[in-house]
Amino acid sequence: MRSEINFAVAVVIGPAVGVAGTIGSVINGYSRVGDYSGLGFSLLCVFLTALFFELILTRLKQRSAS
């Protein structure tokens, strides 16, 4: 569960504090220049990564509970 939180914080807080090279700063860069295909792809990658974390961690939680 901690990995999910860390991922979400990295996407949101990274560019806010000025950390270059984070996925959040890449998304902000695409947004500023109006590159909507790059922006959409970046958001899709974030969504798929978060979904992957959720699926894997849910399975791990179910295994540890049984």
CHARMM-style PDB file with segment names, atoms N, HN, CA, C and O in Angstrom:
ATOM      1  N   MET     1       0.825  -1.185   0.000  1.00  0.00      PROA
ATOM      2  CA  MET     1       0.000   0.000   0.000  1.00  0.00      PROA
ATOM      3  C   MET     1       0.871   1.252   0.000  1.00  0.00      PROA
ATOM      4  O   MET     1       0.500   2.277  -0.573  1.00  0.00      PROA
ATOM      5  N   ARG     2       1.979   1.165   0.618  1.00  0.00      PROA
ATOM      6  HN  ARG     2       2.280   0.333   1.083  1.00  0.00      PROA
ATOM      7  CA  ARG     2       2.860   2.327   0.681  1.00  0.00      PROA
ATOM      8  C   ARG     2       3.371   2.709  -0.715  1.00  0.00      PROA
ATOM      9  O   ARG     2       3.583   3.889  -0.992  1.00  0.00      PROA
ATOM     10  N   SER     3       3.568   1.719  -1.591  1.00  0.00      PROA
ATOM     11  HN  SER     3       3.395   0.760  -1.366  1.00  0.00      PROA
ATOM     12  CA  SER     3       4.045   2.012  -2.942  1.00  0.00      PROA
ATOM     13  C   SER     3       3.033   2.834  -3.722  1.00  0.00      PROA
ATOM     14  O   SER     3       3.412   3.724  -4.482  1.00  0.00      PROA
ATOM     15  N   GLU     4       1.744   2.545  -3.542  1.00  0.00      PROA
ATOM     16  HN  GLU     4       1.435   1.821  -2.924  1.00  0.00      PROA
ATOM     17  CA  GLU     4       0.702   3.311  -4.219  1.00  0.00      PROA
ATOM     18  C   GLU     4       0.747   4.776  -3.785  1.00  0.00      PROA
ATOM     19  O   GLU     4       0.654   5.687  -4.607  1.00  0.00      PROA
ATOM     20  N   ILE     5       0.889   4.976  -2.496  1.00  0.00      PROA
ATOM     21  HN  ILE     5       0.964   4.235  -1.828  1.00  0.00      PROA
ATOM     22  CA  ILE     5       0.926   6.339  -1.961  1.00  0.00      PROA
ATOM     23  C   ILE     5       2.172   7.053  -2.451  1.00  0.00      PROA
ATOM     24  O   ILE     5       2.106   8.220  -2.838  1.00  0.00      PROA
ATOM     25  N   ASN     6       3.307   6.368  -2.440  1.00  0.00      PROA
ATOM     26  HN  ASN     6       3.362   5.420  -2.125  1.00  0.00      PROA
ATOM     27  CA  ASN     6       4.549   6.981  -2.915  1.00  0.00      PROA
ATOM     28  C   ASN     6       4.457   7.367  -4.382  1.00  0.00      PROA
ATOM     29  O   ASN     6       4.940   8.428  -4.778  1.00  0.00      PROA
ATOM     30  N   PHE     7       3.842   6.517  -5.189  1.00  0.00      PROA
ATOM     31  HN  PHE     7       3.449   5.655  -4.868  1.00  0.00      PROA
ATOM     32  CA  PHE     7       3.683   6.815  -6.608  1.00  0.00      PROA
ATOM     33  C   PHE     7       2.818   8.054  -6.806  1.00  0.00      PROA
ATOM     34  O   PHE     7       3.175   8.947  -7.575  1.00  0.00      PROA
ATOM     35  N   ALA     8       1.692   8.110  -6.122  1.00  0.00      PROA
ATOM     36  HN  ALA     8       1.402   7.384  -5.498  1.00  0.00      PROA
ATOM     37  CA  ALA     8       0.789   9.259  -6.244  1.00  0.00      PROA
ATOM     38  C   ALA     8       1.470  10.548  -5.788  1.00  0.00      PROA
ATOM     39  O   ALA     8       1.313  11.589  -6.425  1.00  0.00      PROA
ATOM     40  N   VAL     9       2.206  10.486  -4.715  1.00  0.00      PROA
ATOM     41  HN  VAL     9       2.334   9.640  -4.198  1.00  0.00      PROA
ATOM     42  CA  VAL     9       2.917  11.663  -4.214  1.00  0.00      PROA
ATOM     43  C   VAL     9       3.990  12.094  -5.207  1.00  0.00      PROA
ATOM     44  O   VAL     9       4.184  13.291  -5.415  1.00  0.00      PROA
ATOM     45  N   ALA    10       4.682  11.154  -5.816  1.00  0.00      PROA
ATOM     46  HN  ALA    10       4.524  10.181  -5.647  1.00  0.00      PROA
ATOM     47  CA  ALA    10       5.732  11.492  -6.786  1.00  0.00      PROA
ATOM     48  C   ALA    10       5.149  12.203  -7.997  1.00  0.00      PROA
ATOM     49  O   ALA    10       5.762  13.132  -8.523  1.00  0.00      PROA
ATOM     50  N   VAL    11       3.976  11.779  -8.443  1.00  0.00      PROA
ATOM     51  HN  VAL    11       3.479  11.024  -8.015  1.00  0.00      PROA
ATOM     52  CA  VAL    11       3.353  12.404  -9.608  1.00  0.00      PROA
ATOM     53  C   VAL    11       2.906  13.819  -9.287  1.00  0.00      PROA
ATOM     54  O   VAL    11       3.073  14.724 -10.105  1.00  0.00      PROA
ATOM     55  N   VAL    12       2.341  14.020  -8.104  1.00  0.00      PROA
ATOM     56  HN  VAL    12       2.205  13.285  -7.439  1.00  0.00      PROA
ATOM     57  CA  VAL    12       1.748  15.313  -7.760  1.00  0.00      PROA
ATOM     58  C   VAL    12       2.765  16.275  -7.160  1.00  0.00      PROA
ATOM     59  O   VAL    12       2.819  17.436  -7.564  1.00  0.00      PROA
ATOM     60  N   ILE    13       3.556  15.827  -6.225  1.00  0.00      PROA
ATOM     61  HN  ILE    13       3.512  14.883  -5.896  1.00  0.00      PROA
ATOM     62  CA  ILE    13       4.439  16.714  -5.469  1.00  0.00      PROA
ATOM     63  C   ILE    13       5.756  16.982  -6.183  1.00  0.00      PROA
ATOM     64  O   ILE    13       6.338  18.052  -6.006  1.00  0.00      PROA
ATOM     65  N   GLY    14       6.235  16.049  -6.976  1.00  0.00      PROA
ATOM     66  HN  GLY    14       5.762  15.180  -7.120  1.00  0.00      PROA
ATOM     67  CA  GLY    14       7.519  16.209  -7.660  1.00  0.00      PROA
ATOM     68  C   GLY    14       7.658  17.526  -8.392  1.00  0.00      PROA
ATOM     69  O   GLY    14       8.600  18.271  -8.125  1.00  0.00      PROA
ATOM     70  N   PRO    15       6.751  17.841  -9.308  1.00  0.00      PROA
ATOM     71  CA  PRO    15       6.892  19.112 -10.029  1.00  0.00      PROA
ATOM     72  C   PRO    15       6.610  20.328  -9.158  1.00  0.00      PROA
ATOM     73  O   PRO    15       7.105  21.421  -9.434  1.00  0.00      PROA
ATOM     74  N   ALA    16       5.819  20.141  -8.110  1.00  0.00      PROA
ATOM     75  HN  ALA    16       5.417  19.254  -7.885  1.00  0.00      PROA
ATOM     76  CA  ALA    16       5.493  21.276  -7.237  1.00  0.00      PROA
ATOM     77  C   ALA    16       6.727  21.787  -6.497  1.00  0.00      PROA
ATOM     78  O   ALA    16       6.858  22.987  -6.255  1.00  0.00      PROA
ATOM     79  N   VAL    17       7.628  20.879  -6.141  1.00  0.00      PROA
ATOM     80  HN  VAL    17       7.522  19.904  -6.338  1.00  0.00      PROA
ATOM     81  CA  VAL    17       8.841  21.293  -5.433  1.00  0.00      PROA
ATOM     82  C   VAL    17      10.010  21.507  -6.383  1.00  0.00      PROA
ATOM     83  O   VAL    17      11.113  21.846  -5.953  1.00  0.00      PROA
ATOM     84  N   GLY    18       9.766  21.306  -7.681  1.00  0.00      PROA
ATOM     85  HN  GLY    18       8.871  21.031  -8.030  1.00  0.00      PROA
ATOM     86  CA  GLY    18      10.794  21.606  -8.665  1.00  0.00      PROA
ATOM     87  C   GLY    18      11.740  20.479  -8.987  1.00  0.00      PROA
ATOM     88  O   GLY    18      12.857  20.723  -9.444  1.00  0.00      PROA
ATOM     89  N   VAL    19      11.320  19.249  -8.761  1.00  0.00      PROA
ATOM     90  HN  VAL    19      10.413  19.051  -8.390  1.00  0.00      PROA
ATOM     91  CA  VAL    19      12.169  18.107  -9.085  1.00  0.00      PROA
ATOM     92  C   VAL    19      12.051  17.828 -10.582  1.00  0.00      PROA
ATOM     93  O   VAL    19      10.994  17.425 -11.068  1.00  0.00      PROA
ATOM     94  N   ALA    20      13.127  18.044 -11.292  1.00  0.00      PROA
ATOM     95  HN  ALA    20      13.986  18.371 -10.898  1.00  0.00      PROA
ATOM     96  CA  ALA    20      13.111  17.837 -12.750  1.00  0.00      PROA
ATOM     97  C   ALA    20      13.125  16.352 -13.076  1.00  0.00      PROA
ATOM     98  O   ALA    20      13.717  15.558 -12.345  1.00  0.00      PROA
ATOM     99  N   GLY    21      12.479  15.979 -14.165  1.00  0.00      PROA
ATOM    100  HN  GLY    21      11.999  16.625 -14.759  1.00  0.00      PROA
ATOM    101  CA  GLY    21      12.510  14.613 -14.627  1.00  0.00      PROA
ATOM    102  C   GLY    21      11.443  13.711 -14.056  1.00  0.00      PROA
ATOM    103  O   GLY    21      11.398  12.529 -14.397  1.00  0.00      PROA
ATOM    104  N   THR    22      10.583  14.226 -13.198  1.00  0.00      PROA
ATOM    105  HN  THR    22      10.620  15.186 -12.921  1.00  0.00      PROA
ATOM    106  CA  THR    22       9.500  13.397 -12.682  1.00  0.00      PROA
ATOM    107  C   THR    22       8.383  13.338 -13.710  1.00  0.00      PROA
ATOM    108  O   THR    22       8.301  14.190 -14.595  1.00  0.00      PROA
ATOM    109  N   ILE    23       7.525  12.335 -13.594  1.00  0.00      PROA
ATOM    110  HN  ILE    23       7.592  11.643 -12.875  1.00  0.00      PROA
ATOM    111  CA  ILE    23       6.436  12.207 -14.543  1.00  0.00      PROA
ATOM    112  C   ILE    23       5.496  13.405 -14.446  1.00  0.00      PROA
ATOM    113  O   ILE    23       4.917  13.824 -15.448  1.00  0.00      PROA
ATOM    114  N   GLY    24       5.347  13.948 -13.264  1.00  0.00      PROA
ATOM    115  HN  GLY    24       5.818  13.608 -12.450  1.00  0.00      PROA
ATOM    116  CA  GLY    24       4.506  15.134 -13.103  1.00  0.00      PROA
ATOM    117  C   GLY    24       5.058  16.338 -13.852  1.00  0.00      PROA
ATOM    118  O   GLY    24       4.295  17.114 -14.428  1.00  0.00      PROA
ATOM    119  N   SER    25       6.366  16.499 -13.851  1.00  0.00      PROA
ATOM    120  HN  SER    25       6.986  15.869 -13.383  1.00  0.00      PROA
ATOM    121  CA  SER    25       6.960  17.621 -14.585  1.00  0.00      PROA
ATOM    122  C   SER    25       6.853  17.405 -16.090  1.00  0.00      PROA
ATOM    123  O   SER    25       6.724  18.367 -16.848  1.00  0.00      PROA
ATOM    124  N   VAL    26       6.907  16.148 -16.526  1.00  0.00      PROA
ATOM    125  HN  VAL    26       7.012  15.367 -15.910  1.00  0.00      PROA
ATOM    126  CA  VAL    26       6.714  15.842 -17.944  1.00  0.00      PROA
ATOM    127  C   VAL    26       5.289  16.193 -18.355  1.00  0.00      PROA
ATOM    128  O   VAL    26       5.077  16.790 -19.410  1.00  0.00      PROA
ATOM    129  N   ILE    27       4.312  15.827 -17.531  1.00  0.00      PROA
ATOM    130  HN  ILE    27       4.484  15.341 -16.674  1.00  0.00      PROA
ATOM    131  CA  ILE    27       2.912  16.147 -17.814  1.00  0.00      PROA
ATOM    132  C   ILE    27       2.709  17.659 -17.850  1.00  0.00      PROA
ATOM    133  O   ILE    27       2.028  18.173 -18.738  1.00  0.00      PROA
ATOM    134  N   ASN    28       3.290  18.367 -16.897  1.00  0.00      PROA
ATOM    135  HN  ASN    28       3.843  17.949 -16.176  1.00  0.00      PROA
ATOM    136  CA  ASN    28       3.183  19.831 -16.891  1.00  0.00      PROA
ATOM    137  C   ASN    28       3.814  20.439 -18.140  1.00  0.00      PROA
ATOM    138  O   ASN    28       3.273  21.387 -18.710  1.00  0.00      PROA
ATOM    139  N   GLY    29       4.941  19.907 -18.562  1.00  0.00      PROA
ATOM    140  HN  GLY    29       5.381  19.137 -18.099  1.00  0.00      PROA
ATOM    141  CA  GLY    29       5.613  20.412 -19.761  1.00  0.00      PROA
ATOM    142  C   GLY    29       4.764  20.228 -21.007  1.00  0.00      PROA
ATOM    143  O   GLY    29       4.639  21.146 -21.817  1.00  0.00      PROA
ATOM    144  N   TYR    30       4.177  19.045 -21.164  1.00  0.00      PROA
ATOM    145  HN  TYR    30       4.278  18.299 -20.506  1.00  0.00      PROA
ATOM    146  CA  TYR    30       3.293  18.803 -22.312  1.00  0.00      PROA
ATOM    147  C   TYR    30       2.090  19.734 -22.270  1.00  0.00      PROA
ATOM    148  O   TYR    30       1.643  20.230 -23.304  1.00  0.00      PROA
ATOM    149  N   SER    31       1.576  19.964 -21.088  1.00  0.00      PROA
ATOM    150  HN  SER    31       1.939  19.560 -20.248  1.00  0.00      PROA
ATOM    151  CA  SER    31       0.411  20.832 -20.946  1.00  0.00      PROA
ATOM    152  C   SER    31       0.743  22.268 -21.319  1.00  0.00      PROA
ATOM    153  O   SER    31      -0.054  22.944 -21.970  1.00  0.00      PROA
ATOM    154  N   ARG    32       1.911  22.734 -20.909  1.00  0.00      PROA
ATOM    155  HN  ARG    32       2.558  22.186 -20.380  1.00  0.00      PROA
ATOM    156  CA  ARG    32       2.306  24.130 -21.185  1.00  0.00      PROA
ATOM    157  C   ARG    32       2.489  24.402 -22.672  1.00  0.00      PROA
ATOM    158  O   ARG    32       2.129  25.476 -23.154  1.00  0.00      PROA
ATOM    159  N   VAL    33       3.045  23.441 -23.400  1.00  0.00      PROA
ATOM    160  HN  VAL    33       3.338  22.569 -23.008  1.00  0.00      PROA
ATOM    161  CA  VAL    33       3.307  23.663 -24.824  1.00  0.00      PROA
ATOM    162  C   VAL    33       2.144  23.228 -25.708  1.00  0.00      PROA
ATOM    163  O   VAL    33       2.173  23.453 -26.918  1.00  0.00      PROA
ATOM    164  N   GLY    34       1.135  22.617 -25.131  1.00  0.00      PROA
ATOM    165  HN  GLY    34       1.111  22.434 -24.148  1.00  0.00      PROA
ATOM    166  CA  GLY    34      -0.040  22.223 -25.892  1.00  0.00      PROA
ATOM    167  C   GLY    34       0.127  20.940 -26.682  1.00  0.00      PROA
ATOM    168  O   GLY    34      -0.594  20.717 -27.655  1.00  0.00      PROA
ATOM    169  N   ASP    35       1.061  20.094 -26.284  1.00  0.00      PROA
ATOM    170  HN  ASP    35       1.647  20.274 -25.494  1.00  0.00      PROA
ATOM    171  CA  ASP    35       1.262  18.802 -26.951  1.00  0.00      PROA
ATOM    172  C   ASP    35       0.298  17.788 -26.339  1.00  0.00      PROA
ATOM    173  O   ASP    35       0.646  17.066 -25.405  1.00  0.00      PROA
ATOM    174  N   TYR    36      -0.915  17.749 -26.880  1.00  0.00      PROA
ATOM    175  HN  TYR    36      -1.198  18.336 -27.639  1.00  0.00      PROA
ATOM    176  CA  TYR    36      -1.966  16.950 -26.271  1.00  0.00      PROA
ATOM    177  C   TYR    36      -1.794  15.460 -26.498  1.00  0.00      PROA
ATOM    178  O   TYR    36      -2.276  14.661 -25.695  1.00  0.00      PROA
ATOM    179  N   SER    37      -1.125  15.067 -27.562  1.00  0.00      PROA
ATOM    180  HN  SER    37      -0.733  15.716 -28.214  1.00  0.00      PROA
ATOM    181  CA  SER    37      -0.878  13.635 -27.749  1.00  0.00      PROA
ATOM    182  C   SER    37       0.126  13.140 -26.701  1.00  0.00      PROA
ATOM    183  O   SER    37      -0.053  12.065 -26.130  1.00  0.00      PROA
ATOM    184  N   GLY    38       1.167  13.913 -26.453  1.00  0.00      PROA
ATOM    185  HN  GLY    38       1.312  14.787 -26.917  1.00  0.00      PROA
ATOM    186  CA  GLY    38       2.137  13.560 -25.408  1.00  0.00      PROA
ATOM    187  C   GLY    38       1.514  13.597 -24.027  1.00  0.00      PROA
ATOM    188  O   GLY    38       1.802  12.751 -23.181  1.00  0.00      PROA
ATOM    189  N   LEU    39       0.657  14.584 -23.806  1.00  0.00      PROA
ATOM    190  HN  LEU    39       0.423  15.271 -24.494  1.00  0.00      PROA
ATOM    191  CA  LEU    39      -0.037  14.715 -22.520  1.00  0.00      PROA
ATOM    192  C   LEU    39      -0.952  13.514 -22.294  1.00  0.00      PROA
ATOM    193  O   LEU    39      -0.964  12.932 -21.210  1.00  0.00      PROA
ATOM    194  N   GLY    40      -1.708  13.151 -23.309  1.00  0.00      PROA
ATOM    195  HN  GLY    40      -1.698  13.624 -24.190  1.00  0.00      PROA
ATOM    196  CA  GLY    40      -2.604  12.001 -23.187  1.00  0.00      PROA
ATOM    197  C   GLY    40      -1.852  10.713 -22.945  1.00  0.00      PROA
ATOM    198  O   GLY    40      -2.258   9.898 -22.116  1.00  0.00      PROA
ATOM    199  N   PHE    41      -0.751  10.521 -23.668  1.00  0.00      PROA
ATOM    200  HN  PHE    41      -0.422  11.182 -24.342  1.00  0.00      PROA
ATOM    201  CA  PHE    41       0.054   9.320 -23.469  1.00  0.00      PROA
ATOM    202  C   PHE    41       0.639   9.270 -22.061  1.00  0.00      PROA
ATOM    203  O   PHE    41       0.655   8.211 -21.433  1.00  0.00      PROA
ATOM    204  N   SER    42       1.118  10.402 -21.565  1.00  0.00      PROA
ATOM    205  HN  SER    42       1.106  11.262 -22.075  1.00  0.00      PROA
ATOM    206  CA  SER    42       1.676  10.453 -20.212  1.00  0.00      PROA
ATOM    207  C   SER    42       0.624  10.126 -19.167  1.00  0.00      PROA
ATOM    208  O   SER    42       0.889   9.387 -18.219  1.00  0.00      PROA
ATOM    209  N   LEU    43      -0.569  10.678 -19.341  1.00  0.00      PROA
ATOM    210  HN  LEU    43      -0.784  11.278 -20.111  1.00  0.00      PROA
ATOM    211  CA  LEU    43      -1.649  10.398 -18.396  1.00  0.00      PROA
ATOM    212  C   LEU    43      -2.066   8.932 -18.470  1.00  0.00      PROA
ATOM    213  O   LEU    43      -2.370   8.319 -17.446  1.00  0.00      PROA
ATOM    214  N   LEU    44      -2.081   8.375 -19.665  1.00  0.00      PROA
ATOM    215  HN  LEU    44      -1.834   8.873 -20.497  1.00  0.00      PROA
ATOM    216  CA  LEU    44      -2.398   6.956 -19.815  1.00  0.00      PROA
ATOM    217  C   LEU    44      -1.356   6.094 -19.107  1.00  0.00      PROA
ATOM    218  O   LEU    44      -1.701   5.111 -18.452  1.00  0.00      PROA
ATOM    219  N   CYS    45      -0.092   6.461 -19.239  1.00  0.00      PROA
ATOM    220  HN  CYS    45       0.188   7.260 -19.771  1.00  0.00      PROA
ATOM    221  CA  CYS    45       0.977   5.718 -18.552  1.00  0.00      PROA
ATOM    222  C   CYS    45       0.831   5.789 -17.038  1.00  0.00      PROA
ATOM    223  O   CYS    45       1.026   4.789 -16.346  1.00  0.00      PROA
ATOM    224  N   VAL    46       0.489   6.961 -16.522  1.00  0.00      PROA
ATOM    225  HN  VAL    46       0.330   7.773 -17.083  1.00  0.00      PROA
ATOM    226  CA  VAL    46       0.274   7.112 -15.079  1.00  0.00      PROA
ATOM    227  C   VAL    46      -0.896   6.244 -14.636  1.00  0.00      PROA
ATOM    228  O   VAL    46      -0.808   5.541 -13.630  1.00  0.00      PROA
ATOM    229  N   PHE    47      -1.992   6.296 -15.388  1.00  0.00      PROA
ATOM    230  HN  PHE    47      -2.064   6.868 -16.205  1.00  0.00      PROA
ATOM    231  CA  PHE    47      -3.170   5.494 -15.051  1.00  0.00      PROA
ATOM    232  C   PHE    47      -2.843   4.004 -15.061  1.00  0.00      PROA
ATOM    233  O   PHE    47      -3.201   3.290 -14.124  1.00  0.00      PROA
ATOM    234  N   LEU    48      -2.170   3.524 -16.104  1.00  0.00      PROA
ATOM    235  HN  LEU    48      -1.879   4.104 -16.865  1.00  0.00      PROA
ATOM    236  CA  LEU    48      -1.852   2.104 -16.199  1.00  0.00      PROA
ATOM    237  C   LEU    48      -0.888   1.653 -15.111  1.00  0.00      PROA
ATOM    238  O   LEU    48      -1.000   0.538 -14.601  1.00  0.00      PROA
ATOM    239  N   THR    49       0.051   2.508 -14.758  1.00  0.00      PROA
ATOM    240  HN  THR    49       0.142   3.414 -15.172  1.00  0.00      PROA
ATOM    241  CA  THR    49       0.986   2.175 -13.676  1.00  0.00      PROA
ATOM    242  C   THR    49       0.252   2.088 -12.338  1.00  0.00      PROA
ATOM    243  O   THR    49       0.489   1.171 -11.552  1.00  0.00      PROA
ATOM    244  N   ALA    50      -0.634   3.043 -12.086  1.00  0.00      PROA
ATOM    245  HN  ALA    50      -0.826   3.789 -12.725  1.00  0.00      PROA
ATOM    246  CA  ALA    50      -1.416   3.020 -10.845  1.00  0.00      PROA
ATOM    247  C   ALA    50      -2.322   1.792 -10.804  1.00  0.00      PROA
ATOM    248  O   ALA    50      -2.474   1.169  -9.753  1.00  0.00      PROA
ATOM    249  N   LEU    51      -2.921   1.440 -11.936  1.00  0.00      PROA
ATOM    250  HN  LEU    51      -2.797   1.945 -12.790  1.00  0.00      PROA
ATOM    251  CA  LEU    51      -3.766   0.247 -12.012  1.00  0.00      PROA
ATOM    252  C   LEU    51      -2.939  -1.010 -11.757  1.00  0.00      PROA
ATOM    253  O   LEU    51      -3.375  -1.909 -11.038  1.00  0.00      PROA
ATOM    254  N   PHE    52      -1.759  -1.069 -12.340  1.00  0.00      PROA
ATOM    255  HN  PHE    52      -1.405  -0.338 -12.924  1.00  0.00      PROA
ATOM    256  CA  PHE    52      -0.866  -2.207 -12.125  1.00  0.00      PROA
ATOM    257  C   PHE    52      -0.513  -2.351 -10.642  1.00  0.00      PROA
ATOM    258  O   PHE    52      -0.577  -3.450 -10.092  1.00  0.00      PROA
ATOM    259  N   PHE    53      -0.142  -1.241  -9.998  1.00  0.00      PROA
ATOM    260  HN  PHE    53      -0.091  -0.348 -10.445  1.00  0.00      PROA
ATOM    261  CA  PHE    53       0.153  -1.274  -8.559  1.00  0.00      PROA
ATOM    262  C   PHE    53      -1.051  -1.773  -7.772  1.00  0.00      PROA
ATOM    263  O   PHE    53      -0.910  -2.605  -6.876  1.00  0.00      PROA
ATOM    264  N   GLU    54      -2.216  -1.272  -8.102  1.00  0.00      PROA
ATOM    265  HN  GLU    54      -2.330  -0.596  -8.831  1.00  0.00      PROA
ATOM    266  CA  GLU    54      -3.426  -1.664  -7.386  1.00  0.00      PROA
ATOM    267  C   GLU    54      -3.698  -3.158  -7.524  1.00  0.00      PROA
ATOM    268  O   GLU    54      -3.995  -3.827  -6.535  1.00  0.00      PROA
ATOM    269  N   LEU    55      -3.599  -3.683  -8.734  1.00  0.00      PROA
ATOM    270  HN  LEU    55      -3.357  -3.139  -9.538  1.00  0.00      PROA
ATOM    271  CA  LEU    55      -3.861  -5.108  -8.953  1.00  0.00      PROA
ATOM    272  C   LEU    55      -2.855  -5.992  -8.228  1.00  0.00      PROA
ATOM    273  O   LEU    55      -3.231  -6.969  -7.582  1.00  0.00      PROA
ATOM    274  N   ILE    56      -1.598  -5.652  -8.336  1.00  0.00      PROA
ATOM    275  HN  ILE    56      -1.293  -4.857  -8.861  1.00  0.00      PROA
ATOM    276  CA  ILE    56      -0.553  -6.456  -7.682  1.00  0.00      PROA
ATOM    277  C   ILE    56      -0.688  -6.403  -6.163  1.00  0.00      PROA
ATOM    278  O   ILE    56      -0.611  -7.435  -5.497  1.00  0.00      PROA
ATOM    279  N   LEU    57      -0.887  -5.222  -5.617  1.00  0.00      PROA
ATOM    280  HN  LEU    57      -0.950  -4.383  -6.158  1.00  0.00      PROA
ATOM    281  CA  LEU    57      -0.970  -5.101  -4.165  1.00  0.00      PROA
ATOM    282  C   LEU    57      -2.246  -5.725  -3.613  1.00  0.00      PROA
ATOM    283  O   LEU    57      -2.251  -6.235  -2.493  1.00  0.00      PROA
ATOM    284  N   THR    58      -3.314  -5.689  -4.379  1.00  0.00      PROA
ATOM    285  HN  THR    58      -3.310  -5.274  -5.289  1.00  0.00      PROA
ATOM    286  CA  THR    58      -4.548  -6.357  -3.937  1.00  0.00      PROA
ATOM    287  C   THR    58      -4.336  -7.858  -3.866  1.00  0.00      PROA
ATOM    288  O   THR    58      -4.780  -8.501  -2.914  1.00  0.00      PROA
ATOM    289  N   ARG    59      -3.670  -8.421  -4.852  1.00  0.00      PROA
ATOM    290  HN  ARG    59      -3.310  -7.899  -5.625  1.00  0.00      PROA
ATOM    291  CA  ARG    59      -3.367  -9.857  -4.819  1.00  0.00      PROA
ATOM    292  C   ARG    59      -2.455 -10.222  -3.636  1.00  0.00      PROA
ATOM    293  O   ARG    59      -2.663 -11.238  -2.973  1.00  0.00      PROA
ATOM    294  N   LEU    60      -1.461  -9.392  -3.389  1.00  0.00      PROA
ATOM    295  HN  LEU    60      -1.292  -8.567  -3.929  1.00  0.00      PROA
ATOM    296  CA  LEU    60      -0.574  -9.656  -2.262  1.00  0.00      PROA
ATOM    297  C   LEU    60      -1.314  -9.584  -0.931  1.00  0.00      PROA
ATOM    298  O   LEU    60      -1.055 -10.380  -0.028  1.00  0.00      PROA
ATOM    299  N   LYS    61      -2.221  -8.645  -0.811  1.00  0.00      PROA
ATOM    300  HN  LYS    61      -2.432  -7.998  -1.544  1.00  0.00      PROA
ATOM    301  CA  LYS    61      -3.012  -8.523   0.427  1.00  0.00      PROA
ATOM    302  C   LYS    61      -3.916  -9.738   0.610  1.00  0.00      PROA
ATOM    303  O   LYS    61      -4.076 -10.238   1.723  1.00  0.00      PROA
ATOM    304  N   GLN    62      -4.512 -10.214  -0.498  1.00  0.00      PROA
ATOM    305  HN  GLN    62      -4.382  -9.808  -1.402  1.00  0.00      PROA
ATOM    306  CA  GLN    62      -5.390 -11.385  -0.409  1.00  0.00      PROA
ATOM    307  C   GLN    62      -4.596 -12.632  -0.022  1.00  0.00      PROA
ATOM    308  O   GLN    62      -5.073 -13.457   0.757  1.00  0.00      PROA
ATOM    309  N   ARG    63      -3.395 -12.769  -0.561  1.00  0.00      PROA
ATOM    310  HN  ARG    63      -3.007 -12.098  -1.193  1.00  0.00      PROA
ATOM    311  CA  ARG    63      -2.560 -13.930  -0.216  1.00  0.00      PROA
ATOM    312  C   ARG    63      -2.127 -13.890   1.239  1.00  0.00      PROA
ATOM    313  O   ARG    63      -2.094 -14.924   1.905  1.00  0.00      PROA
ATOM    314  N   SER    64      -1.800 -12.727   1.730  1.00  0.00      PROA
ATOM    315  HN  SER    64      -1.827 -11.886   1.189  1.00  0.00      PROA
ATOM    316  CA  SER    64      -1.327 -12.654   3.118  1.00  0.00      PROA
ATOM    317  C   SER    64      -2.462 -12.828   4.111  1.00  0.00      PROA
ATOM    318  O   SER    64      -2.226 -13.221   5.253  1.00  0.00      PROA
ATOM    319  N   ALA    65      -3.692 -12.543   3.697  1.00  0.00      PROA
ATOM    320  HN  ALA    65      -3.885 -12.223   2.769  1.00  0.00      PROA
ATOM    321  CA  ALA    65      -4.843 -12.708   4.592  1.00  0.00      PROA
ATOM    322  C   ALA    65      -5.269 -14.175   4.713  1.00  0.00      PROA
ATOM    323  O   ALA    65      -5.882 -14.560   5.708  1.00  0.00      PROA
ATOM    324  N   SER    66      -4.948 -14.989   3.709  1.00  0.00      PROA
ATOM    325  HN  SER    66      -4.450 -14.675   2.901  1.00  0.00      PROA
ATOM    326  CA  SER    66      -5.399 -16.385   3.761  1.00  0.00      PROA
ATOM    327  C   SER    66      -4.358 -17.323   4.291  1.00  0.00      PROA
ATOM    328  OT1 SER    66      -4.603 -18.525   4.389  1.00  0.00      PROA
TER     329      SER     66
END
